[in-house]
């Protein structure tokens, strides 16, 4: 059911009672979809950890669609959310509770926008640094799936090996104090131990983070920690708990004052915590759930497959690798949004050249689209002028992202031998330049990285000794020792620090790429390159 806005006598806050205000005539461009089910009739079946914008635009959105389609058959799949760090979580919990757990999802592109109210999130657990409410909910037999969206750093993977970082202080704590875990991984281990000891069916652990083979990686850290605590417990988890791999995709920027104001101006009501995203969405999941117990999300477009690898590799390399490639030169040049970077006369052509020359050739074939065609769809999404995907968001935690999105592409180029890697080396050099701490105008850059101090120190040494950066073993592993890559990186560092990132990108385009004809007359330097 799509209901329409009426002129309100005063601005109404989104609540269950407010949905009635959305039921009378208004212009077609103010239509807002509302739940065709009563969220109060749902029981919890999914516990989701990490209640950020992406989860609310993705998993919660898919489930809302399914509930709209068939509420009776899916009423046992309500979502309970929980925050694993406080940050803005307590504020979000208070806000959404004031809105009866309802929020708006707005899809936007250059052609317009559409909005609907999401009702699949039925509760948020109170924040507790000791994870008490989360552990209690995981022990609830009604919970069949525990889904996670806790960022790459929440899995305590050692970047170069992909294994559990057993030396991390938080993991060491969980090994010494298994009953008082400090990590999400430790909490999952304890909850599954409780279920085993109580003779209960385990839950499925569904990772929704951008990690290569995310289900396998989650299995490795959960079962790995369990084995170190109790060998038999770890073996039981390996045999009885499912960790399906999945590929998740939807560009979802952070919500700010601009987005909140858009709801008021465009649709005539107030939502203090809406989510904005692109129209495109994709979710590919391996169909391995405990006892096959899962919602029938294939009815609303989720792809259940035997092997998610081709989709995952393409997305991590082409899309996430694309963001990881453009964000640092954009930040160094003072650009605020991704679509503005794509419009830039050098960054846009640089990324297009890099994707076609070095990233796409290393991506295995996809079942239903070529890697080049896939890049064309990604490029259009990056160019969406209404998403306002911030460059600083994409620059965050490069020490987690680069090993997952860029280093694998470098390894693929090295392995194949006939793929150039100067562009990927330049991406690493621009990241290193960013980690020096200032942009090219001398402004300080946001220092949002778990390893910022080490990165900053290494970046400053790299100006004189490029190997100082490649010696970050937890990031580059043996890749930094490859002669071809090391030489390309050293050359890129020299050029970036001497001539600037724009000149370095122009040189790369001149060697490998086609110049955007529309930009020649606006940039004489580009014209001179051909």
N, C-alpha and C positions, 0 to 999 in steps of 0.2 A: 504494500500500500504506500503510495506517495501522497503525502498531505501537503497542503499549501499554506503559506503564511498569510495572516491577515494583518491589517494595521493595528498595532498594539497601542493601547492608551499610554503605556509607559514601557520602558525596556524591561523585558522579562528574562530572568535567569533560567537557564536550561534546567529543568527538573521533570520528574514524571508528570506532575500536574501541568507543566508548561506545554506538553505535547498536544494538549487540547487547543492551544492557541495556534497550532500549526495546521488546523483543520478547515480553514475557510479560504475563500477565493483570494488569489493574488496573481501577479504576472508570472508567466511560466518560468522565467529565469530565477524566481525566488522559491522554487520547489525544494522541499527538504524531505528526505526519506526518514521514516521513523520505524522503530521496531514493530513488527507484526506479531510479536509475542510479548508476554508479560515477563520481564526479567525476574520477578518475584517467584515465578513457578519453576525456575531453574535450580538444579542442585549442582554442587561442585564436582567436576570430574577431572579438571585440569588445574594444577598449581603452576603458575608461571612466575619465575624469578627474574626480576629486572623489568620494571613497568615503565619503560621509556616510550618515546614516540614511535619507534619502529615496530615494537610489539603491538601497539595499539592500531597501527596502520596495516598490520600484516596478519598475524595469527588471530587477533581479536576480530579483525574485519572479516576474515574468511569464515570464522565461526558465526558471526552475526548474520552473514549471508545465508549460511546453512540453516540457522534457526528461523530466519524469515521464510525460508523455503519449506521447512518441515519441522515445526517446533515440537510436535508431540514425540517424534522419534528421536529427537536430539536433546531433550530437556535435561538429561543427566550429564551434559557437557558444559555446564557453566564454568567460567574461569574465576579462580581466586588468584589475586596478584600479591606479590611481596617484594619489598626492596631489600637488597643485600648490602647496600651502603646507604647512609641516610641522605646526604646531599640534599636534593630537592624532593625526596620521596615523601617525607612527612607532610610537606606543603601540598604535594599532589594528592595524597590521601585525604587531607582535610578538604581540599577543593572538590574532589570528585564525590566525596560523601555529601557535601552540601548540594551537589547536583544529582543525588540519588544514583550515583555511579555512572551516570550518562555523560557522554562527550560527543562532540561533533567530529566527523571525519570529512575533510574537504579535499577533493581531487581537483587539481588545476593544471592547465597547460595554456598554450597561446590561444586556444580556441574558446576557452571559457572555464567555468567551474561547476562542480556539483557537490552537494552536501547531503550527508545522512547522519542520523543519530545512532550511535552504537550502544547496544545494551547487553552484550555478551559477558562483560566484566562485572561480576556480581558482588565482589568483596575485595578489600585490600587489608592484609594483615598488618597489625601494628609493628612498627620497626623495633627491633631488639638486636643490639650488637652481638648478643650471645646466641641469636638465631632460635630462641625458644619457640615462638609461634610457628616458624617455618617447620621446625622439626616435628612439632605436634601435628601440623596439617599433613605432613608427609606420611605420618603414621595412620592417617584416616583411610580406611579401606575404600571409601568412595573415590579417592584420588587414583586415577588410572594412569595419568601422564603427568610427569614433572618436566616442564619445558623451561629452557634457560635462554636468556639474552643478556649476558653479564659482561660482555666485551671480551676480547681475546685474553686480556690479562687475568681474568677470573679463573682460568683453567690451569694456571701455573705450569704452562708448557715451557720447556727449555727451548728457545727459538731455533737453534741450529740443529737439534736432534729431534724435536717434536715429542720428546718424552717428558714425564713428570719431573719437574725441577725439585728433586728431593732435598736439595740444599737450601731451598728458600726458607727463611725463618718461620713463615706461617705454616708451611708443610711440616717443618720440624716440630712445631708446636702441636699440630694435629697427630703426629706420630707419638709424641710423648703424652698427649692428653686426648685420647680418642673420644672420650665422653664430653669434652668441652671444646668442640672444633671452632677454629677461627675462620675457616674457609667454606665456601659453598660445597666444594668437593668433599670435605670432611663431614659436612651435614648430610649430604646424600648417602655417604657410606654408613653413617650411624642410623639413618632412617631405614635403609635397606637391611641393615643388621637386625633392627627391631622387627621388621616384617619377617625375615627368615626365622628368627627365634620364636616369633608368635605364630608361625605356621601360615602367615598371610601371603597372598600373591604379591610379587614385587610390582612396582610401577615401571613404566617405560620412561627412559630419560631421553628427551627430545631436544637436542641442541639447535638453537636458531641463530647462532653467531657465525660470522664470516671467518671460519677456520677451515683449512683444507681437510677433507674427510672428517667433518666435525663430529659425527657420531663415533667414528673409530677413535678420534682423539679423546673424546669424553670417556669412552670405555677404558682407554688406556690409563687415564689419570685416576678415574674412580676405582677401577679394579686394581690398578697399581698401588694406590694408597691403601686399599683394603688388604691386599696381600702383605704389605709391609706391617700392617697391624695384626693380621690374622690370616695365614695362608689359606686355610679352608674357607674363610669368608670370601676371599678374593676369587677362589675357584667357583664357589656357589654363584657369585655374581656373574662371572663369565658364562656360566651355563644357563642361568635363569633370567637375567636382566637383558632387555633389548635397548640398543643405542642406535637407532636408525640414522644414517647419514641423510642430510638434507641440504638443499640449496635454496636460500631465501633471497628475494630481490624486490626492493621497492625503495626508491629514493625518498627519504623522509627527513627534511631539515628540522632544526629546532624551532619550536613555536616561540614567537616574541610578541611584543605589543602590536606590531603591524598586522599579524595574523588575527589576534583577538579583535582588533578594530574592524578587520574585514568582515568577520561574522556579524558584528553589529550593523555595519553599513550595508552589506549585501543582503543579509537574511533577516535582520530586524530583531534579533534576540541576543542575549549575552551568554557566552560560554567562556569561563575563566581558564579553561585548559583544553582547547581544541587541538586537533592534529591535522596538519596539512601535508599532502603528498602528491606525487605524480599519479596519473591514471594507470600507468603500467604497474602490474604486479605479477609475480611468479613465485611458485613454491613447488619444488620437486623433492619428493621424499621417498626413500626406500621403504617398502611396505613390510617392515619387520617390527611389530608391536607385540608386547606380552599378550598371549592368548588371542592375538588379532583384534584386541579391544581398542578401538579408535573411532572417532566420528567419521562419517562418510563424506569427507571433504572433497572427494573426487566429483561430487555433485555440483560443486561451486568452483571448479577449475584447478584444484590442486592435482598435480601429476604424481601418481604413485608408480614407481618404477623398480626394477630389480637392481639397477646400478646407476647411481646419481653422478658418477665421476665425470662423464663428458660435460654435463650441464655445469657442474661445480667448477671444473677447470676453466671453462669459458668465462663464467661470471667472475671468478676471483682474478683471473689474469686480465680480461678485457675491461670489465667495468671497474672493479676495485683497483686494479693496476692502473687504469686510466685516471681515476681520482688521485691515486698516490703519485702519479707522474706529473699532473698539472698543478697540484696544490702548492708545492714549494716555490716554483717560479712565480706563480700568481701571488703568493704571500710576499715574496721578496720584491715584487713590483707594485705592491700596495693594492692589489685587486681583492674585492670583498666577496664576490659570489662566483660560483662555478660557471654560470651562463655568461658572465662577463669575461671570464678567462677564455671561454670558447670563442667569444667575439673579438678577442685581442688579436691583432694582425700577426703576431708571432707565436703565442702560446697555442692557439687553435691549430694552425698548420703544423706546429711541432708535434702536438699530440696525435694528430691524424697520421703524420709521417711515421712516428714511433710505433703506433698500433699496427699499421700496414706492413712496416719493414721488419720489426723485431718481436712484437707481442703476438699478433695473429698467426704468423708462420709457425710458432711453437705450440699452438693450441690444437689438440687432436680433433678430428671431425666430429661434428654434432649430428644427432640422429635426424633432425628435421630442418637444419639451416646451416649454411656455410659460416665459418668463423668470420669471414669478411662481411657477410650480410649481417651477422650478429653485431659486429662493430658499428655498422651503419645505424642500427636501431639504438645502440648505446649513445652514439654521437648525437642523435636527435634528442634523446632524453637529457643529455648534458646541456643542450642548447635551450631547454625549456626555460623561458624568461620569467615564469610565474612561481617557480619553486623556491627561489632564494636560498639555495643550498650554500651555506657559508664555507669559504675557503678555510677559515681557522678550524672549523669542525673537522675537515678532512686532514688537517695538519696534525691533529692530536695523536699522541701515542704512536709516533712513527716507529719506535723500537719494537712495537707489537705488529704493526701493519706492513712495514717494508719486508720483513722476513716471510710474510705470507703472500704478498701481492707482487713484489718486485723481484726478490731474490730467486724464486722459482722460475721466472721468465728468463733470468740471466743463466741459470743452470740449463734450461732447455736450449738456449742459444749456444752455450758451450758444448753441450752434448751433440747437437745436430751438426755443428761445425760450420755450416754454410749460412747461418743467420748472423747478421751484424749485431754488435752489442754496444756500439758507441753511444746510442741514445739512452739505453738503460744505464750505462756508466754515467752519463750526464745527469740522469735523474738522481742517482746516488750522490753525485757531486753537488747538486743543487740542494738536496736534503742536508748534506754536510754544511753547506754555506748557510742555510737557514739556522742550523744548530749553533752557529757562531753567536747567535742571539740578537742580531739586528737585521732589518731589511736593507735594501740598497739605498734607501733614503736616510738611514741611520736610526730609524725608529725601532724600539724593542719589540720583539715578536713574543706571542704568548708562550710561556714555558710549560706546556701541558704534555708531559711525558713522564712516566714512572722513572725513567733513566736519564732525566734531563742533565743532571750534574755531570755524569760520565760522558754523555753525548757532547755537551758543551765543551768540556775539557779536550775531548778527542778532536772535535771540529777545529778548535783553535790551533792544535798541533798539526792538523792536516794541511794547513796553508803551506807549511814548509816541508812536511813529510806526509804525502798521501797515504802511505801504508799505515799510518796511525789510525785512520778511519777503518780501513779494511781489516785491521787487527782486532776489531770488536768481534770476537769469535762467536759470542752468543747470538749475533745477528748474521754474520756472513759465513761462519763456519769455514770449510775448506774452499768455498767459492772465492774468498778474498785472496787466496794463494794462486789462483789461476793466472798464468802470465798474460794471456790475451786480455782478460778483463782488467787486471791490475794496471796494465799499460794504458788501456783506454780510460780508466778512472783517473790515473795520474794526469793525463792530457786534459781531461775535462776539468779537473780541479784547477789546474794552471790557468785555463782559459776563463773559467767562471770568476776566479779571484782577480785576474788581470783585467778582463774586458767586460765582465758582468754576464748575468744569465741570458739576457736578451741576445747579445752578440753570440753567445755559445749556441743558443737554439737556432739562430739564423744560419750559422755555419753548418749545423746538422741538416737543416732543411735544404740548404744549397747542395749538399752532397747526396741526399737520399730522396728528397721530397719534391712535390709539385707546389708551386706558389699559387695561393688563392688570387685569381685574377682581379677580384673585386677589391683587394687590398693593395695592389701595386701602386695605384695612383695616390693612395693615402700614405704610403711609406716608401720613400725613395730608396731606402736601404734594401728593401725587399726587391725592388725593381733592379737594383744594381747587381743582385745575386744571380740573375738568370742571363 
